[in-house]
Structure formats: structure tokens, C-alpha cells
Amino acid sequence: METKMTKNDELLEGLTEDQQAAVEAEGRGLLRISAGAGSGKTEVLTRRIVSLFKQAIKPDELIAITYTNKAAAEMKVRLVEKQKLEIGKLRKMEISTFHSFLKRFIAEDPFGARLDRTTEIVASVAQKLLLKDLTEKFAGMFGKDMVSGDEGIGAEAAKKLVEVFGDALSGIRRFILNPAEFYNLSKRKFAERNRDGQENAALKPVSELERNALEWLYRFYTCYVEELEKRNMMDFDEIFIRSRALLREMREGGTLPRQRVFLIDEFQDNNADQFEIVKEFCKDRDSHICVVGDEKQSIYSFQGADVEAFRNFQADKDIILADNFRSYGEIIGLADAYLEAGGDCGKLFARQTAKRGSSPVKPAVVCMLTEEESDSEIYSQIAE
């Protein structure tokens, strides 16, 4: 007599023990999943969403954050076509990038977020043009004072500061700091340096040049924010800043946002400051945050990502998906050995197991460019 497969059996069918653990983990507290390349991560995430619904979590309470719009679209398709998720549930939940989610969040309370219907998100190209125009205006208005005024820094330093205004501003806003927060934090850091310098001769006291440069950078930042407001625009960083401010105002007013369960993919490419916003949604209540990442694939540090946010995540439970279903053992072994040789490995670093075994092609790994080899020799090796 055949035994009929239950819904829960179907949800776990074909998964490894570690994958099953990731799917079935309780929807509360803090969960960290380390998912290497080819580990079936997307399949695990979509099944986990279904599992969370089975745990009585409501669709409008659950947010799935992806790094790209393409990944969000793929997850939606998998949920409907493979997991047979009802369209009604899919419409009520949020699967999107962090920026898109927070943009919709502040749009739900435009008064609290200081928005109106005509507020536009400025694209990166338009933002660069705005910064270029503002820098020229700022230099024209304050150039003489920057060079030789009461807070002057000299011609050479003033020229260099003006040239880096845009890059400096981008770096500041990645840490979700408004002008006042940036200025106050910088002043505290200056005070700490002066204090520590009394005990450590290697630390030089803050110079007058540094103090004056801070004043001009703060003024430029203030002018940038005022220019955005005058044009009724927001850049992408402003979405983070206003979301955090709105969340704090809601809590001060005794209101909790409905979103309380977060699944965050590619967490190795986020940073601690962005994660603070997620914590604002979840703190002091029954909530759940599940982060999924792979420290081996952290590639966006130039955009402010910090792999330490993933490594230092204070999880109640860790699950490592170390099986690779995509590549042959020789490829995986070489990649892991290369990364280990680099030495920058956190506690979640794990050598992967190749479920496909060894490559049927020998040699499986070949160095294709050496000074001794001709192009024809390389073509021959590829053909073989």
C-alpha cells in the first residue's frame, strides 16, 4: 500500500539534512545561513518562505530582501511555479531589493517621511551632474574664504578638498548619516583622538587644517541636502536616512511597523549601518531575522559593503550549506585552497563538497596563459 506524501514531506523532498534544517528552522530569533556557491540557496530560501507561512506568519509581516531586482523576480517565479504559492499571498508579501522595500515603506506615510507626490528619486547619472554643478557653485561662493578666510585651509588644500567633495559625500552617506550626525560624530572622533594622543605619542593631535576642512565639508553636505529638497528630489541614500527617522518616530509615538520577519539574501554585501534599519523594525517584539550569505563571495566593498556584518552577526543558530551541486571537485578544491591561502577566512568558512564528484575531463584545471605556450596550443587544450 502506497503512503501518500504529506505537504511537509513535499516541502523537504530532495533536500540534504542541512538544507532541511534551514527550511524548517523556527521563525523567531536570529538565524544565519552560510550558503556557498552552487549550494541550492535559492531553492532553500523559497521553501523557507513557505515554511514560515506554515508557522502562522502573515504574508504582510514577511519581507524577503534580495540584492538585485532580477533575483527578486526569480524568487517570485519559483514561489509560484515550483512551490505553488497562492498569488494572493505573493501580492501581500514583499520580495524586493532593500532600496525598493524602503521606498515603498516611506511612501505609506509620506507626511512622516516628509514626502509629497512629486518627490523624485534621482538617478546616479543625474546625481553626478547635480554634484558637479553644486561643487562649482560652492567653490564660486566660498572659494576665497576656503583659501584665506577665518577658517581658511590654503589654496592647495582647498583645491584638493573641492575635488573630493563628491566622493567624500558618497562615503559619508553610505553610513546613513545626515549632516548633523556626520558633524557631531566627526567632532567626537576628533576629541577621542586628542585624548588618546596624550597617552600615545604616535597619535598626532587634530590639526587646525583638519578642523577647518571638516567645517567646509559639513557646509557642502548641508548645501547638497538643501539642493535636493529645493528640487524635490531624493538620492538612494536619503531613502535609508528617512526610513530610519520614520521608524524612530513611529516607535516614539507607540506604533510598531507591521513588518517583523526578514529574510535577507547576499548579506555579505550589506553593511552594519543598513542592518541597523532592519533591527529598528524588529527590536522589542516577537520577530525573526534570517540572513543568508557567503563570505567567499563578498565583492562590493567598493560600494560600502562590509563582510564583517555577516561574520559578526549575533545568530542564535548557524547553518552551513557546504554541498556544491554545480561544480566538479577539482574546481571547488582549487577555489577553496586559493581562498584559504589568502588567509582572510571567518569562522563560517567551510570547504565545499562536490556532489558531482570528479570531472570526467582530464586535466580538469589547466593554466591557460604562460609565456611558453602559443595561442594554437591553448586552443588545442580547450578542444580536447
GIJO-V516163 format. One record per residue. N is the residue number from 1. RES is the residue in one small letter. NEAR is the number of other C-alpha atoms within 8 Angstrom. Layout:
n:N res:RES near:NEAR
n:N res:RES near:NEAR
//
This chain:
n:1 res:m near:2
n:2 res:e near:3
n:3 res:t near:4
n:4 res:k near:4
n:5 res:m near:6
n:6 res:t near:6
n:7 res:k near:6
n:8 res:n near:6
n:9 res:d near:8
n:10 res:e near:8
n:11 res:l near:8
n:12 res:l near:9
n:13 res:e near:6
n:14 res:g near:4
n:15 res:l near:8
n:16 res:t near:6
n:17 res:e near:6
n:18 res:d near:10
n:19 res:q near:10
n:20 res:q near:10
n:21 res:a near:9
n:22 res:a near:11
n:23 res:v near:12
n:24 res:e near:8
n:25 res:a near:6
n:26 res:e near:6
n:27 res:g near:9
n:28 res:r near:9
n:29 res:g near:9
n:30 res:l near:11
n:31 res:l near:13
n:32 res:r near:12
n:33 res:i near:13
n:34 res:s near:12
n:35 res:a near:12
n:36 res:g near:14
n:37 res:a near:7
n:38 res:g near:10
n:39 res:s near:12
n:40 res:g near:8
n:41 res:k near:9
n:42 res:t near:7
n:43 res:e near:8
n:44 res:v near:11
n:45 res:l near:9
n:46 res:t near:12
n:47 res:r near:12
n:48 res:r near:11
n:49 res:i near:8
n:50 res:v near:10
n:51 res:s near:11
n:52 res:l near:11
n:53 res:f near:10
n:54 res:k near:7
n:55 res:q near:8
n:56 res:a near:6
n:57 res:i near:9
n:58 res:k near:7
n:59 res:p near:10
n:60 res:d near:10
n:61 res:e near:11
n:62 res:l near:14
n:63 res:i near:13
n:64 res:a near:11
n:65 res:i near:14
n:66 res:t near:14
n:67 res:y near:10
n:68 res:t near:8
n:69 res:n near:9
n:70 res:k near:6
n:71 res:a near:9
n:72 res:a near:14
n:73 res:a near:8
n:74 res:e near:8
n:75 res:m near:11
n:76 res:k near:10
n:77 res:v near:9
n:78 res:r near:11
n:79 res:l near:12
n:80 res:v near:11
n:81 res:e near:8
n:82 res:k near:7
n:83 res:q near:10
n:84 res:k near:7
n:85 res:l near:10
n:86 res:e near:7
n:87 res:i near:7
n:88 res:g near:6
n:89 res:k near:9
n:90 res:l near:11
n:91 res:r near:7
n:92 res:k near:8
n:93 res:m near:11
n:94 res:e near:11
n:95 res:i near:12
n:96 res:s near:12
n:97 res:t near:12
n:98 res:f near:9
n:99 res:h near:9
n:100 res:s near:8
n:101 res:f near:12
n:102 res:l near:11
n:103 res:k near:9
n:104 res:r near:8
n:105 res:f near:9
n:106 res:i near:14
n:107 res:a near:9
n:108 res:e near:6
n:109 res:d near:8
n:110 res:p near:10
n:111 res:f near:7
n:112 res:g near:9
n:113 res:a near:12
n:114 res:r near:6
n:115 res:l near:9
n:116 res:d near:7
n:117 res:r near:4
n:118 res:t near:5
n:119 res:t near:9
n:120 res:e near:7
n:121 res:i near:8
n:122 res:v near:10
n:123 res:a near:7
n:124 res:s near:6
n:125 res:v near:6
n:126 res:a near:8
n:127 res:q near:10
n:128 res:k near:8
n:129 res:l near:8
n:130 res:l near:8
n:131 res:l near:10
n:132 res:k near:9
n:133 res:d near:8
n:134 res:l near:9
n:135 res:t near:11
n:136 res:e near:8
n:137 res:k near:8
n:138 res:f near:10
n:139 res:a near:9
n:140 res:g near:7
n:141 res:m near:7
n:142 res:f near:8
n:143 res:g near:10
n:144 res:k near:8
n:145 res:d near:10
n:146 res:m near:14
n:147 res:v near:11
n:148 res:s near:11
n:149 res:g near:8
n:150 res:d near:5
n:151 res:e near:8
n:152 res:g near:10
n:153 res:i near:12
n:154 res:g near:9
n:155 res:a near:9
n:156 res:e near:6
n:157 res:a near:8
n:158 res:a near:12
n:159 res:k near:8
n:160 res:k near:8
n:161 res:l near:9
n:162 res:v near:9
n:163 res:e near:7
n:164 res:v near:8
n:165 res:f near:11
n:166 res:g near:10
n:167 res:d near:7
n:168 res:a near:8
n:169 res:l near:9
n:170 res:s near:8
n:171 res:g near:9
n:172 res:i near:10
n:173 res:r near:11
n:174 res:r near:9
n:175 res:f near:8
n:176 res:i near:12
n:177 res:l near:11
n:178 res:n near:8
n:179 res:p near:9
n:180 res:a near:7
n:181 res:e near:8
n:182 res:f near:11
n:183 res:y near:10
n:184 res:n near:8
n:185 res:l near:8
n:186 res:s near:9
n:187 res:k near:8
n:188 res:r near:8
n:189 res:k near:8
n:190 res:f near:9
n:191 res:a near:8
n:192 res:e near:8
n:193 res:r near:12
n:194 res:n near:12
n:195 res:r near:8
n:196 res:d near:9
n:197 res:g near:12
n:198 res:q near:7
n:199 res:e near:6
n:200 res:n near:7
n:201 res:a near:7
n:202 res:a near:5
n:203 res:l near:9
n:204 res:k near:8
n:205 res:p near:7
n:206 res:v near:9
n:207 res:s near:6
n:208 res:e near:6
n:209 res:l near:7
n:210 res:e near:8
n:211 res:r near:9
n:212 res:n near:11
n:213 res:a near:10
n:214 res:l near:10
n:215 res:e near:8
n:216 res:w near:9
n:217 res:l near:9
n:218 res:y near:11
n:219 res:r near:8
n:220 res:f near:10
n:221 res:y near:10
n:222 res:t near:9
n:223 res:c near:8
n:224 res:y near:10
n:225 res:v near:8
n:226 res:e near:8
n:227 res:e near:8
n:228 res:l near:10
n:229 res:e near:9
n:230 res:k near:7
n:231 res:r near:6
n:232 res:n near:9
n:233 res:m near:11
n:234 res:m near:13
n:235 res:d near:10
n:236 res:f near:9
n:237 res:d near:10
n:238 res:e near:10
n:239 res:i near:13
n:240 res:f near:13
n:241 res:i near:11
n:242 res:r near:10
n:243 res:s near:13
n:244 res:r near:10
n:245 res:a near:9
n:246 res:l near:11
n:247 res:l near:11
n:248 res:r near:9
n:249 res:e near:9
n:250 res:m near:11
n:251 res:r near:9
n:252 res:e near:7
n:253 res:g near:6
n:254 res:g near:6
n:255 res:t near:7
n:256 res:l near:7
n:257 res:p near:8
n:258 res:r near:6
n:259 res:q near:11
n:260 res:r near:13
n:261 res:v near:13
n:262 res:f near:13
n:263 res:l near:12
n:264 res:i near:12
n:265 res:d near:11
n:266 res:e near:12
n:267 res:f near:13
n:268 res:q near:16
n:269 res:d near:12
n:270 res:n near:13
n:271 res:n near:13
n:272 res:a near:8
n:273 res:d near:8
n:274 res:q near:11
n:275 res:f near:9
n:276 res:e near:8
n:277 res:i near:11
n:278 res:v near:9
n:279 res:k near:8
n:280 res:e near:10
n:281 res:f near:11
n:282 res:c near:13
n:283 res:k near:7
n:284 res:d near:4
n:285 res:r near:5
n:286 res:d near:7
n:287 res:s near:11
n:288 res:h near:13
n:289 res:i near:12
n:290 res:c near:11
n:291 res:v near:13
n:292 res:v near:13
n:293 res:g near:13
n:294 res:d near:13
n:295 res:e near:13
n:296 res:k near:7
n:297 res:q near:6
n:298 res:s near:12
n:299 res:i near:6
n:300 res:y near:9
n:301 res:s near:10
n:302 res:f near:6
n:303 res:q near:5
n:304 res:g near:10
n:305 res:a near:12
n:306 res:d near:14
n:307 res:v near:14
n:308 res:e near:8
n:309 res:a near:12
n:310 res:f near:12
n:311 res:r near:10
n:312 res:n near:6
n:313 res:f near:7
n:314 res:q near:5
n:315 res:a near:9
n:316 res:d near:7
n:317 res:k near:7
n:318 res:d near:9
n:319 res:i near:11
n:320 res:i near:10
n:321 res:l near:11
n:322 res:a near:11
n:323 res:d near:11
n:324 res:n near:15
n:325 res:f near:10
n:326 res:r near:10
n:327 res:s near:10
n:328 res:y near:12
n:329 res:g near:12
n:330 res:e near:10
n:331 res:i near:10
n:332 res:i near:12
n:333 res:g near:10
n:334 res:l near:8
n:335 res:a near:8
n:336 res:d near:10
n:337 res:a near:8
n:338 res:y near:8
n:339 res:l near:11
n:340 res:e near:9
n:341 res:a near:6
n:342 res:g near:6
n:343 res:g near:6
n:344 res:d near:6
n:345 res:c near:9
n:346 res:g near:7
n:347 res:k near:5
n:348 res:l near:9
n:349 res:f near:8
n:350 res:a near:6
n:351 res:r near:7
n:352 res:q near:11
n:353 res:t near:9
n:354 res:a near:14
n:355 res:k near:9
n:356 res:r near:11
n:357 res:g near:7
n:358 res:s near:8
n:359 res:s near:10
n:360 res:p near:5
n:361 res:v near:5
n:362 res:k near:6
n:363 res:p near:5
n:364 res:a near:9
n:365 res:v near:7
n:366 res:v near:5
n:367 res:c near:5
n:368 res:m near:5
n:369 res:l near:6
n:370 res:t near:6
n:371 res:e near:5
n:372 res:e near:4
n:373 res:e near:8
n:374 res:s near:7
n:375 res:d near:6
n:376 res:s near:6
n:377 res:e near:8
n:378 res:i near:11
n:379 res:y near:8
n:380 res:s near:8
n:381 res:q near:7
n:382 res:i near:6
n:383 res:a near:5
n:384 res:e near:4
//
